[in-house]
Amino acid sequence: MDLSLSTETMGDRTIVRVGGEIDVYTAPKLREQLREQLVELVNDGSFHLVVDMEGVDFLDSTGLGVLVGGLKRVRAHEGSLRLVCNQERILKIFRITGLTKVFPIHTSVEEAVAATD
């Protein structure tokens, strides 16, 4: 399945909706698109992202690396990166790797947008 990315703004947050499989084949595309989006956000003075992963079917270590890289970029500007995911098989990956301690994970976009930093 192909990877899809779309963005929208809600208040001071940018929602990045990701769909498909995030693996060794699609991660470079995601990384490049996120990098471009982050440069634009930084230039506009917006540093708070919500990555909506409800449409993600598969996530491997390469995909995790892309998300960690995005987190480092926004934190360099005192920003935040929150995840939206309620799929147990993907949440399990975050628990096993200990990344639940790194990423705030929410069950809905609305919840993530309402959360305070």
ROZATOR-163302 format. One record per residue: residue number from 1; x, y, z of N, C-alpha, C, CB in turn. Coordinates in steps of 0.2 Angstrom, whole numbers, plus 2048, in hexadecimal, padded with zeros to 3 digits. Glycine has a CB too. Example, Ala and Ser with C-alpha at 12.3 -4.5 7.8 and 13.67 -1.06 7.14 Angstrom:
<pts>
+-----+------+------+------+-------+-------+-------+------+------+------+-------+-------+-------+
| num | n_px | n_py | n_pz | ca_px | ca_py | ca_pz | c_px | c_py | c_pz | cb_px | cb_py | cb_pz |
+-----+------+------+------+-------+-------+-------+------+------+------+-------+-------+-------+
|   1 |  842 |  7E4 |  827 |   83E |   7EA |   827 |  842 |  7F0 |  827 |   839 |   7EA |   82D |
|   2 |  840 |  7F5 |  823 |   844 |   7FB |   824 |  840 |  800 |  827 |   846 |   7FD |   81D |
+-----+------+------+------+-------+-------+-------+------+------+------+-------+-------+-------+
</pts>
This chain:
<pts>
+-----+------+------+------+-------+-------+-------+------+------+------+-------+-------+-------+
| num | n_px | n_py | n_pz | ca_px | ca_py | ca_pz | c_px | c_py | c_pz | cb_px | cb_py | cb_pz |
+-----+------+------+------+-------+-------+-------+------+------+------+-------+-------+-------+
|   1 |  804 |  7FA |  800 |   800 |   800 |   800 |  804 |  806 |  800 |   7FB |   800 |   806 |
|   2 |  802 |  80B |  7FC |   806 |   811 |   7FC |  805 |  816 |  802 |   804 |   815 |   7F6 |
|   3 |  80A |  81A |  803 |   80A |   81E |   809 |  806 |  825 |  807 |   811 |   820 |   80C |
|   4 |  802 |  827 |  80B |   7FE |   82E |   80A |  800 |  832 |  810 |   7F7 |   82D |   809 |
|   5 |  800 |  839 |  80E |   802 |   83E |   813 |  7FD |  844 |  811 |   809 |   840 |   814 |
|   6 |  7FA |  847 |  816 |   7F6 |   84D |   815 |  7F7 |  851 |  81C |   7EF |   84C |   813 |
|   7 |  7F6 |  858 |  81B |   7F7 |   85C |   821 |  7F1 |  861 |  821 |   7FE |   860 |   821 |
|   8 |  7F0 |  863 |  827 |   7EB |   868 |   829 |  7ED |  86C |  82F |   7E4 |   866 |   829 |
|   9 |  7EA |  872 |  830 |   7EC |   876 |   836 |  7E6 |  876 |  83B |   7EF |   87D |   834 |
|  10 |  7E7 |  875 |  841 |   7E2 |   876 |   846 |  7E5 |  87A |  84C |   7DF |   86F |   849 |
|  11 |  7E3 |  880 |  84C |   7E5 |   885 |   851 |  7ED |  885 |  850 |   7E4 |   882 |   858 |
|  12 |  7F1 |  884 |  855 |   7F8 |   885 |   854 |  7FB |  87E |  852 |   7FB |   888 |   85A |
|  13 |  7F8 |  879 |  851 |   7FA |   872 |   84F |  7F9 |  871 |  848 |   7F7 |   86D |   853 |
|  14 |  7FE |  86D |  845 |   7FE |   86B |   83E |  7FC |  863 |  83F |   804 |   86C |   83A |
|  15 |  7F7 |  861 |  83C |   7F5 |   85A |   83C |  7F8 |  857 |  836 |   7EE |   859 |   83C |
|  16 |  7FC |  852 |  836 |   7FF |   84E |   831 |  7FC |  847 |  831 |   807 |   84D |   831 |
|  17 |  7F8 |  846 |  82C |   7F4 |   840 |   82B |  7F8 |  83B |  827 |   7ED |   841 |   829 |
|  18 |  7FA |  835 |  82A |   7FE |   830 |   826 |  7FA |  82A |  825 |   804 |   82F |   82A |
|  19 |  7FA |  827 |  81F |   7F6 |   821 |   81E |  7FB |  81C |  81A |   7F0 |   823 |   81A |
|  20 |  7F9 |  816 |  81B |   7FD |   811 |   817 |  802 |  80D |  81C |   801 |   814 |   811 |
|  21 |  807 |  80B |  819 |   80C |   807 |   81C |  813 |  80B |  81D |   80E |   800 |   819 |
|  22 |  815 |  80C |  823 |   81B |   80F |   824 |  821 |  80A |  825 |   81B |   814 |   82A |
|  23 |  825 |  809 |  820 |   82A |   804 |   820 |  830 |  806 |  81D |   828 |   7FD |   81E |
|  24 |  835 |  802 |  81C |   83B |   804 |   818 |  83A |  807 |  811 |   840 |   7FE |   818 |
|  25 |  835 |  805 |  80E |   834 |   808 |   807 |  830 |  80F |  807 |   82F |   803 |   804 |
|  26 |  82C |  810 |  80C |   828 |   816 |   80C |  82B |  81B |  811 |   821 |   815 |   80E |
|  27 |  82F |  819 |  816 |   832 |   81E |   81B |  836 |  823 |  817 |   836 |   81A |   820 |
|  28 |  83A |  822 |  812 |   83D |   828 |   80F |  839 |  82D |  80C |   842 |   825 |   80A |
|  29 |  833 |  82B |  809 |   82E |   830 |   807 |  82B |  834 |  80D |   829 |   82C |   803 |
|  30 |  829 |  830 |  812 |   827 |   834 |   818 |  82C |  838 |  81B |   825 |   82F |   81D |
|  31 |  832 |  836 |  81C |   837 |   83B |   81E |  838 |  841 |  81A |   83E |   837 |   81F |
|  32 |  838 |  840 |  814 |   839 |   846 |   80F |  833 |  84B |  810 |   83A |   844 |   808 |
|  33 |  82D |  848 |  810 |   827 |   84C |   810 |  827 |  850 |  817 |   821 |   848 |   80F |
|  34 |  828 |  84C |  81C |   828 |   84F |   823 |  82E |  854 |  824 |   829 |   84A |   828 |
|  35 |  834 |  853 |  821 |   839 |   858 |   821 |  837 |  85E |  81D |   83F |   855 |   81D |
|  36 |  834 |  85E |  817 |   831 |   864 |   814 |  82C |  867 |  818 |   82E |   862 |   80D |
|  37 |  827 |  863 |  81B |   822 |   866 |   81F |  825 |  86A |  825 |   81D |   861 |   821 |
|  38 |  82A |  867 |  828 |   82D |   86A |   82E |  830 |  870 |  82C |   831 |   865 |   831 |
|  39 |  834 |  871 |  827 |   837 |   877 |   825 |  832 |  87C |  824 |   83B |   876 |   81E |
|  40 |  82D |  87B |  821 |   828 |   880 |   81F |  825 |  882 |  826 |   822 |   87D |   81B |
|  41 |  823 |  87D |  82B |   820 |   87F |   831 |  825 |  883 |  835 |   81F |   879 |   835 |
|  42 |  82C |  881 |  835 |   831 |   885 |   839 |  831 |  88C |  836 |   838 |   882 |   838 |
|  43 |  831 |  88D |  82F |   831 |   894 |   82C |  82B |  898 |  82E |   831 |   893 |   825 |
|  44 |  825 |  894 |  82F |   81F |   898 |   831 |  81E |  899 |  838 |   819 |   894 |   82E |
|  45 |  823 |  896 |  83C |   823 |   897 |   844 |  81E |  892 |  847 |   821 |   89E |   845 |
|  46 |  81C |  88C |  844 |   818 |   887 |   847 |  81C |  881 |  848 |   811 |   886 |   842 |
|  47 |  81C |  87F |  84E |   820 |   879 |   850 |  81C |  873 |  853 |   825 |   87C |   854 |
|  48 |  816 |  873 |  853 |   812 |   86E |   857 |  80E |  86A |  852 |   80D |   872 |   85C |
|  49 |  810 |  863 |  852 |   80D |   85F |   84D |  809 |  859 |  851 |   813 |   85C |   849 |
|  50 |  804 |  857 |  84D |   800 |   851 |   84F |  801 |  84C |  849 |   7F9 |   853 |   851 |
|  51 |  804 |  847 |  84A |   804 |   842 |   845 |  7FE |  83D |  846 |   80B |   83E |   844 |
|  52 |  7F9 |  83D |  841 |   7F4 |   838 |   842 |  7F5 |  832 |  83E |   7ED |   83C |   83F |
|  53 |  7F6 |  82D |  842 |   7F8 |   826 |   83F |  7F2 |  821 |  83F |   7FE |   823 |   843 |
|  54 |  7EC |  824 |  83F |   7E7 |   81F |   83F |  7E6 |  81B |  838 |   7E0 |   823 |   840 |
|  55 |  7E9 |  81E |  833 |   7E9 |   81B |   82C |  7EF |  817 |  82B |   7E8 |   820 |   827 |
|  56 |  7F3 |  816 |  830 |   7F9 |   812 |   82F |  7F8 |  80A |  830 |   7FF |   814 |   834 |
|  57 |  7FA |  806 |  82B |   7F8 |   7FF |   82B |  7FE |  7FB |  82E |   7F7 |   7FD |   824 |
|  58 |  804 |  7FE |  82D |   80A |   7FA |   82F |  810 |  800 |  831 |   80D |   7F6 |   82A |
|  59 |  813 |  7FE |  836 |   819 |   803 |   839 |  81F |  7FE |  83B |   816 |   807 |   83E |
|  60 |  825 |  800 |  838 |   82B |   7FC |   83A |  830 |  801 |  83D |   82E |   7F8 |   834 |
|  61 |  836 |  7FF |  83E |   83B |   803 |   842 |  83D |  809 |  83D |   841 |   7FE |   843 |
|  62 |  83D |  808 |  837 |   83E |   80E |   833 |  839 |  813 |  834 |   83F |   80C |   82B |
|  63 |  833 |  811 |  834 |   82E |   816 |   835 |  82E |  81A |  83C |   827 |   813 |   835 |
|  64 |  830 |  816 |  841 |   831 |   818 |   848 |  837 |  81E |  847 |   833 |   813 |   84D |
|  65 |  83C |  81C |  844 |   842 |   821 |   843 |  840 |  827 |  840 |   847 |   81D |   83F |
|  66 |  83B |  827 |  83B |   839 |   82D |   838 |  835 |  831 |  83D |   834 |   82B |   832 |
|  67 |  831 |  82E |  841 |   82D |   832 |   846 |  832 |  835 |  84B |   828 |   82D |   849 |
|  68 |  837 |  831 |  84D |   83C |   834 |   852 |  840 |  83A |  84F |   841 |   82E |   854 |
|  69 |  842 |  839 |  849 |   845 |   83F |   846 |  841 |  845 |  845 |   847 |   83D |   83F |
|  70 |  83A |  844 |  844 |   836 |   84A |   844 |  835 |  84D |  84B |   82F |   848 |   841 |
|  71 |  835 |  849 |  850 |   834 |   84B |   857 |  83B |  850 |  858 |   834 |   845 |   85C |
|  72 |  840 |  84D |  857 |   847 |   851 |   858 |  846 |  858 |  854 |   84D |   84D |   856 |
|  73 |  844 |  858 |  84E |   844 |   85E |   84B |  83F |  863 |  84E |   841 |   85D |   843 |
|  74 |  839 |  861 |  850 |   835 |   866 |   853 |  837 |  868 |  85A |   82D |   863 |   853 |
|  75 |  83A |  863 |  85E |   83C |   865 |   864 |  842 |  86A |  864 |   83F |   85F |   868 |
|  76 |  846 |  86A |  85F |   84B |   86F |   85E |  848 |  876 |  85E |   84F |   86D |   857 |
|  77 |  842 |  877 |  85C |   83F |   87D |   85C |  839 |  87E |  862 |   83B |   87E |   855 |
|  78 |  83B |  87A |  867 |   836 |   879 |   86D |  82F |  878 |  86B |   836 |   880 |   870 |
|  79 |  82E |  873 |  866 |   828 |   871 |   863 |  826 |  86A |  866 |   828 |   871 |   85C |
|  80 |  821 |  867 |  864 |   81E |   861 |   866 |  81C |  85D |  860 |   819 |   862 |   86B |
|  81 |  81C |  856 |  861 |   819 |   851 |   85C |  815 |  84C |  860 |   81F |   84E |   858 |
|  82 |  80F |  84C |  85F |   80A |   848 |   862 |  808 |  843 |  85D |   804 |   84B |   865 |
|  83 |  806 |  83D |  85F |   804 |   838 |   85B |  7FD |  836 |  85C |   808 |   831 |   85B |
|  84 |  7F9 |  834 |  857 |   7F2 |   832 |   858 |  7F2 |  82B |  855 |   7ED |   836 |   854 |
|  85 |  7F1 |  826 |  85A |   7F1 |   81F |   858 |  7EC |  81B |  85D |   7F8 |   81C |   857 |
|  86 |  7E8 |  817 |  85A |   7E4 |   812 |   85F |  7E4 |  80B |  85C |   7DD |   815 |   85F |
|  87 |  7E9 |  80A |  858 |   7E9 |   803 |   855 |  7EE |  7FF |  85A |   7EC |   803 |   84E |
|  88 |  7EC |  7FA |  85D |   7EF |   7F6 |   861 |  7F6 |  7F3 |  85F |   7EB |   7F0 |   864 |
|  89 |  7F6 |  7F1 |  858 |   7FC |   7EE |   856 |  802 |  7F3 |  855 |   7FB |   7EB |   84F |
|  90 |  800 |  7FA |  854 |   805 |   7FF |   853 |  807 |  802 |  85A |   802 |   805 |   84E |
|  91 |  802 |  802 |  85E |   803 |   804 |   865 |  808 |  800 |  868 |   7FD |   805 |   869 |
|  92 |  807 |  7F9 |  867 |   80C |   7F4 |   86A |  813 |  7F6 |  868 |   80A |   7ED |   867 |
|  93 |  814 |  7F8 |  862 |   81B |   7F9 |   85F |  81E |  7FF |  864 |   81B |   7FB |   858 |
|  94 |  81A |  804 |  865 |   81C |   80A |   869 |  81E |  808 |  870 |   817 |   80F |   869 |
|  95 |  81A |  803 |  873 |   81B |   801 |   87A |  821 |  7FD |  87A |   815 |   7FC |   87C |
|  96 |  822 |  7F8 |  875 |   828 |   7F4 |   875 |  82E |  7F8 |  875 |   828 |   7EF |   870 |
|  97 |  82E |  7FD |  871 |   834 |   801 |   870 |  835 |  806 |  875 |   834 |   804 |   869 |
|  98 |  831 |  807 |  879 |   831 |   80C |   87F |  82F |  813 |  87C |   838 |   80C |   881 |
|  99 |  82D |  814 |  876 |   82B |   81A |   873 |  825 |  81D |  876 |   82B |   81A |   86C |
| 100 |  821 |  81A |  87A |   81B |   81C |   87D |  81E |  822 |  882 |   817 |   817 |   880 |
| 101 |  824 |  821 |  884 |   827 |   826 |   889 |  829 |  82C |  886 |   82C |   823 |   88D |
| 102 |  82A |  82C |  87F |   82D |   831 |   87B |  827 |  835 |  878 |   832 |   82E |   876 |
| 103 |  822 |  832 |  875 |   81D |   835 |   871 |  817 |  835 |  875 |   81C |   831 |   86A |
| 104 |  813 |  83B |  876 |   80C |   83B |   878 |  808 |  837 |  873 |   80A |   842 |   87A |
| 105 |  804 |  832 |  875 |   800 |   82F |   870 |  7F9 |  830 |  872 |   802 |   827 |   870 |
| 106 |  7F5 |  832 |  86E |   7EE |   833 |   86F |  7E9 |  82F |  86B |   7EC |   83B |   86E |
| 107 |  7E3 |  82E |  86D |   7DE |   82A |   869 |  7DA |  82E |  864 |   7D9 |   827 |   86E |
| 108 |  7DB |  835 |  864 |   7D7 |   839 |   85E |  7DB |  83F |  85D |   7D0 |   83A |   860 |
| 109 |  7DA |  842 |  857 |   7DD |   848 |   855 |  7DB |  84E |  85A |   7DC |   84A |   84E |
| 110 |  7D5 |  84E |  85B |   7D2 |   853 |   860 |  7D5 |  853 |  867 |   7CA |   852 |   861 |
| 111 |  7D6 |  84D |  869 |   7DA |   84C |   870 |  7E1 |  84E |  870 |   7DA |   844 |   872 |
| 112 |  7E4 |  84D |  86A |   7EB |   84F |   869 |  7EC |  857 |  869 |   7EE |   84C |   863 |
| 113 |  7E7 |  85A |  865 |   7E7 |   861 |   864 |  7E6 |  864 |  86A |   7E2 |   863 |   85E |
| 114 |  7E1 |  862 |  86E |   7DF |   865 |   875 |  7E4 |  864 |  87A |   7D9 |   862 |   877 |
| 115 |  7E9 |  85F |  879 |   7EE |   85E |   87F |  7F3 |  864 |  87F |   7F2 |   858 |   87D |
| 116 |  7F5 |  865 |  885 |   7FA |   86B |   886 |  801 |  868 |  887 |   7F8 |   86F |   88D |
| 117 |  805 |  86C |  885 |   80C |   86A |   884 |  810 |  86B |  88B |   810 |   86E |   87F |
+-----+------+------+------+-------+-------+-------+------+------+------+-------+-------+-------+
</pts>
